[in-house]
Amino acid sequence: LELAGLPKGVLQDEELDDGPQEFLCRLPEWVRAHGVDASQYALSRNSKFGSAHRALTNFERFWAAGIGAQTPAALLEGGFAPELNRWLVDLASSSLRSLRHVSVVAALAFAEAL
């Protein structure tokens, strides 16, 4: 979420159980209330955070290392892969362009790492 330009605190731990649809319903109001400018985010070519290419490469490496370190059984039996898939697919339909972009990149990197 931070790579999409959303600050810490946009999603609380206790809200994870609500699922992505509930989060996405609350997100536009949260963004307006907190004055968040999601047009500036780490993976954007016009990012104020430095090299978007470097951020993208590191993000892909993160997924490759994290998923590559797991056994297929751990990913499936623990429910991690299906739950992550549910979140990434739903986040890809967000009204925020930055969140759509980051979630699609994450989904592709996740799939490639498998």
Backbone bond lengths (Angstrom), bond angles and torsions (degrees), N, CA, C in turn:
res aa  C-N    CA-C-N  psi(-1)  N-CA   C-N-CA  omega(-1)  CA-C   N-CA-C  phi
1 L - - - 1.440 - - 1.522 110.88 -
2 E 1.329 116.45 -36.19 1.459 119.02 178.92 1.528 111.47 -66.19
3 L 1.325 117.38 -35.13 1.460 119.26 177.04 1.524 112.02 -65.11
4 A 1.321 117.36 -20.82 1.461 121.90 177.77 1.528 111.81 -88.89
5 G 1.321 117.13 8.02 1.455 120.76 178.06 1.517 113.88 86.64
6 L 1.319 116.96 9.82 1.462 120.74 179.14 1.525 108.64 -97.82
7 P 1.322 117.39 130.34 1.464 120.06 -175.79 1.519 112.59 -74.47
8 K 1.324 114.33 164.80 1.460 119.65 173.67 1.520 107.57 -57.04
9 G 1.297 115.89 145.65 1.450 119.93 178.96 1.514 114.10 99.02
10 V 1.333 117.16 -10.43 1.456 119.16 179.21 1.519 110.96 -67.97
11 L 1.309 116.54 -29.46 1.464 121.75 177.87 1.521 108.03 -130.66
12 Q 1.297 115.57 116.99 1.460 121.25 178.73 1.531 109.67 -85.74
13 D 1.318 116.52 151.38 1.461 121.25 -179.03 1.527 112.58 -53.71
14 E 1.322 116.58 -40.55 1.462 119.44 -178.07 1.533 112.31 -69.16
15 E 1.327 117.33 -17.70 1.457 120.84 178.72 1.523 113.11 -82.05
16 L 1.324 117.47 -12.58 1.460 120.57 -179.21 1.522 111.32 -60.45
17 D 1.309 116.94 -33.05 1.465 120.55 -179.90 1.521 112.17 -69.80
18 D 1.340 117.21 -23.23 1.469 120.88 179.69 1.529 111.92 -67.36
19 G 1.312 116.32 -27.88 1.458 120.99 179.27 1.516 112.90 94.17
20 P 1.304 115.88 167.97 1.460 120.95 -174.47 1.526 114.43 -67.52
21 Q 1.318 118.57 -33.88 1.460 120.00 -178.20 1.523 111.54 -64.07
22 E 1.323 117.15 -42.66 1.469 121.02 177.71 1.524 110.30 -63.71
23 F 1.325 115.98 -42.77 1.465 120.78 178.43 1.524 110.55 -60.53
24 L 1.323 116.89 -46.45 1.464 120.76 -178.96 1.529 112.06 -65.51
25 C 1.313 117.92 -30.41 1.470 121.00 176.47 1.524 110.67 -67.97
26 R 1.322 117.27 -37.66 1.464 121.50 -179.15 1.527 113.11 -81.89
27 L 1.314 117.63 -22.87 1.457 121.84 -170.52 1.529 114.84 -59.59
28 P 1.327 121.41 -49.77 1.475 119.18 -177.84 1.530 113.31 -57.33
29 E 1.309 117.09 -41.53 1.466 120.31 178.77 1.527 110.62 -66.88
30 W 1.328 117.48 -39.86 1.459 121.59 178.30 1.520 110.44 -62.28
31 V 1.333 116.80 -43.37 1.467 121.50 -179.94 1.532 110.05 -62.17
32 R 1.343 116.99 -45.59 1.468 120.48 178.73 1.526 111.13 -63.76
33 A 1.308 117.20 -45.62 1.466 121.45 -176.90 1.527 112.32 -63.48
34 H 1.327 116.88 -32.01 1.464 120.87 -177.45 1.530 112.99 -100.35
35 G 1.314 117.23 1.98 1.468 120.69 177.29 1.519 114.16 60.91
36 V 1.313 117.23 37.66 1.465 121.84 -177.78 1.528 110.41 -78.65
37 D 1.331 115.79 131.24 1.467 121.20 174.19 1.521 107.22 -99.97
38 A 1.328 116.17 95.64 1.464 120.49 -177.54 1.517 112.42 -83.05
39 S 1.325 117.39 5.46 1.466 118.75 177.82 1.530 111.13 -77.23
40 Q 1.318 117.27 -19.02 1.455 122.30 176.26 1.524 108.66 -104.96
41 Y 1.310 115.60 109.40 1.463 119.80 179.99 1.509 109.39 -145.52
42 A 1.313 116.25 160.14 1.464 122.79 -168.53 1.528 114.44 -59.09
43 L 1.334 118.86 -32.61 1.466 120.17 -177.08 1.529 113.24 -91.30
44 S 1.322 116.93 0.52 1.461 121.03 179.61 1.526 110.69 -77.04
45 R 1.313 116.78 141.77 1.464 119.99 177.64 1.525 111.53 -62.69
46 N 1.312 117.14 -28.72 1.462 121.93 -179.02 1.521 111.63 -98.51
47 S 1.292 115.98 28.10 1.459 121.88 -174.69 1.518 111.76 -68.18
48 K 1.320 115.27 139.57 1.461 120.61 173.29 1.526 111.15 -83.24
49 F 1.340 116.60 -1.55 1.457 122.09 -175.21 1.525 113.41 -91.39
50 G 1.302 118.54 2.28 1.452 120.29 -179.37 1.516 111.12 113.21
51 S 1.283 116.05 -150.79 1.455 122.30 -174.53 1.526 112.67 -72.47
52 A 1.321 115.64 113.83 1.466 120.44 176.45 1.526 110.07 -66.57
53 H 1.328 116.31 -33.83 1.468 119.75 179.51 1.531 110.17 -63.11
54 R 1.322 116.48 -43.54 1.468 120.30 179.09 1.534 110.16 -65.60
55 A 1.325 116.81 -41.32 1.472 119.99 178.66 1.522 110.52 -62.83
56 L 1.323 117.14 -41.86 1.465 121.49 179.21 1.519 110.65 -63.87
57 T 1.310 117.01 -45.46 1.462 121.57 179.24 1.529 110.76 -60.79
58 N 1.319 116.31 -44.45 1.473 119.63 179.49 1.526 111.49 -66.64
59 F 1.330 117.28 -36.28 1.460 121.33 178.66 1.530 109.81 -64.57
60 E 1.314 116.92 -43.78 1.463 120.87 177.89 1.522 111.12 -65.09
61 R 1.318 117.16 -39.23 1.468 120.79 177.33 1.526 111.31 -64.46
62 F 1.326 115.87 -38.27 1.461 121.02 176.95 1.523 110.42 -56.24
63 W 1.330 116.88 -49.29 1.465 120.79 -179.43 1.518 110.92 -65.62
64 A 1.321 117.36 -42.66 1.466 120.61 -179.48 1.525 110.97 -61.96
65 A 1.319 117.25 -43.59 1.465 120.22 -179.35 1.526 111.07 -69.86
66 G 1.310 116.87 -44.56 1.465 120.60 -177.23 1.515 113.13 -66.49
67 I 1.305 116.44 -45.21 1.467 120.60 -178.92 1.518 110.28 -76.95
68 G 1.330 116.10 -38.04 1.461 120.07 -179.96 1.514 113.10 -63.36
69 A 1.326 117.23 -24.95 1.460 120.90 -179.23 1.531 112.31 -80.89
70 Q 1.317 117.43 -8.12 1.464 121.76 -177.38 1.527 111.18 -98.88
71 T 1.299 115.06 151.69 1.460 118.71 172.24 1.525 107.77 -84.23
72 P 1.329 117.48 152.49 1.467 119.04 177.25 1.529 112.56 -56.07
73 A 1.317 116.22 -38.13 1.465 119.76 -179.88 1.524 110.92 -63.11
74 A 1.322 117.05 -41.18 1.469 120.77 -179.71 1.523 110.84 -64.36
75 L 1.316 116.83 -39.26 1.461 120.28 179.88 1.519 112.31 -66.13
76 L 1.314 116.24 -39.61 1.465 119.77 -175.86 1.525 112.98 -87.55
77 E 1.322 116.80 -46.62 1.460 120.11 -176.56 1.524 112.34 -68.24
78 G 1.319 116.51 -33.51 1.455 119.63 179.42 1.517 112.94 -77.24
79 G 1.320 117.00 -10.07 1.455 120.94 179.49 1.515 114.11 82.50
80 F 1.339 117.02 3.25 1.459 120.21 -177.81 1.528 112.44 -63.40
81 A 1.321 116.60 -51.32 1.466 120.14 -176.17 1.524 112.57 -61.20
82 P 1.328 120.06 -48.03 1.462 119.41 178.83 1.536 113.07 -63.46
83 E 1.323 116.31 -38.50 1.475 119.50 -179.83 1.526 111.10 -68.82
84 L 1.328 116.48 -43.31 1.460 120.06 177.23 1.523 110.28 -62.63
85 N 1.304 116.80 -41.53 1.460 120.90 177.99 1.533 110.65 -59.08
86 R 1.328 116.08 -44.23 1.467 120.30 -179.98 1.526 111.03 -60.11
87 W 1.326 116.81 -44.44 1.459 120.51 -179.62 1.529 111.17 -67.20
88 L 1.330 117.70 -46.03 1.465 119.82 -176.73 1.520 111.93 -65.82
89 V 1.311 117.99 -40.23 1.467 120.80 178.56 1.526 110.29 -64.30
90 D 1.328 116.84 -44.63 1.460 119.43 179.63 1.525 112.33 -68.53
91 L 1.326 117.42 -40.52 1.462 119.95 179.08 1.527 111.73 -64.93
92 A 1.311 117.02 -27.18 1.467 120.91 177.96 1.528 112.01 -67.80
93 S 1.325 117.63 -12.24 1.466 120.62 177.69 1.531 111.65 -102.70
94 S 1.315 117.60 13.03 1.457 122.50 -178.46 1.529 111.53 -62.74
95 S 1.321 115.82 155.16 1.459 120.46 175.75 1.530 110.64 -77.63
96 L 1.322 118.74 -13.67 1.462 121.97 177.27 1.521 109.84 -89.74
97 R 1.309 115.61 121.23 1.460 121.13 -178.89 1.530 111.48 -57.80
98 S 1.314 116.62 -43.07 1.465 119.87 -177.91 1.525 111.58 -61.60
99 L 1.314 117.11 -39.70 1.461 120.56 179.46 1.519 110.98 -69.76
100 R 1.320 116.98 -38.61 1.475 120.10 175.57 1.517 110.11 -60.88
101 H 1.325 117.01 -46.30 1.462 121.97 -177.58 1.528 110.90 -61.68
102 V 1.320 116.75 -50.66 1.459 120.93 -176.86 1.528 111.24 -64.90
103 S 1.323 117.21 -39.13 1.469 118.95 -179.13 1.526 111.68 -69.50
104 V 1.314 117.61 -34.95 1.468 120.15 176.89 1.530 110.05 -67.74
105 V 1.322 116.86 -43.46 1.475 120.47 177.05 1.526 109.43 -60.28
106 A 1.333 117.35 -43.55 1.466 120.77 179.45 1.516 111.15 -63.51
107 A 1.332 116.89 -42.61 1.475 120.41 -179.78 1.516 110.72 -63.42
108 L 1.321 117.80 -41.76 1.458 120.71 179.66 1.535 110.84 -67.80
109 A 1.334 116.77 -42.02 1.456 119.59 178.85 1.526 111.33 -66.52
110 F 1.324 116.71 -37.12 1.457 121.85 176.54 1.528 110.18 -62.52
111 A 1.328 116.29 -47.40 1.466 120.66 -179.81 1.528 110.90 -63.31
112 E 1.311 116.56 -40.75 1.466 120.46 179.69 1.535 110.83 -65.68
113 A 1.332 115.88 -37.35 1.463 119.78 -179.23 1.514 112.44 -68.72
114 L 1.351 116.01 -26.63 1.463 118.95 178.38 1.517 109.85 -67.44
